[in-house]
């Protein structure tokens, strides 16, 4: 008989941070830099742990240059030529995470098999259709809470991958215990992105698509193999110009979250987090 797990699992939209006493006087006092030494490779990392996803629209060399100015990194998509890679890699470092999983036992298995950083998230992505096509998934906030607990017990690290729609969601991912947070849709639509720019009645849009969408499969594999279904979609995102203002919005939001809960460092955010369950996050009167 199939088992039904009756515990309620939560998404970013289901919670808010409970504000806490804070002695911080300004958002500028908040330190977002993290330093990690990885369990298996013993390599170390220092930076602001927000990552651009390895999608060919956002995981570009141009995005990596823009994010690296803020000590953030980009997982570069795999469709650049060897020559393009050689040129880029001579000046930048790389990182190779394992995943994606959503349960503590899979995290433990991957870490014990030698992985350092586990990507957490099945189905939360903005252009992902996995949950519709397969019925498989796990609400992202609960996935992060459970997987972070499992990883940290073994001194491993996790990336919350997908599902962030606004800076508050990025903060919630860190509050839930993510060491890194990976973004696709929030970084789409910018100058640094790959993909076509379209003009629709004088308004500019950029194409953004999932890496398992028909669009990506046509582009890189000559179509979808006849034994599988596409698990992604393509959307037109309003053109947003330089990614710099979006980065500042995300990092500014994150600093602000930290001041509301009294965390002087991003490192302290998890410990200072109490989530409250809510039925509505914002006022929709003028949306
Ligand atoms: P977002 O930040 O846009 O919500 O999520 C980005 C993440 O969505 C990526 O890092 C990747 O894990 C996931 N993703 C990207 N393309 C696809 C796709 O075509 N199908 C699925 N299932 N997930 C995708």
Boltz pocket constraint, residues with backbone or C-beta under 6 A from the ligand:
constraints:
  - pocket:
      binder: B
      contacts: [[A, 53], [A, 54], [A, 55], [A, 121], [A, 123], [A, 124], [A, 125], [A, 126], [A, 127], [A, 128], [A, 129], [A, 130], [A, 161], [A, 162], [A, 163], [A, 164], [A, 182], [A, 183], [A, 184], [A, 185], [A, 186], [A, 209], [A, 210], [A, 211], [A, 212], [A, 213], [A, 231], [A, 232], [A, 233]]
      max_distance: 6.0
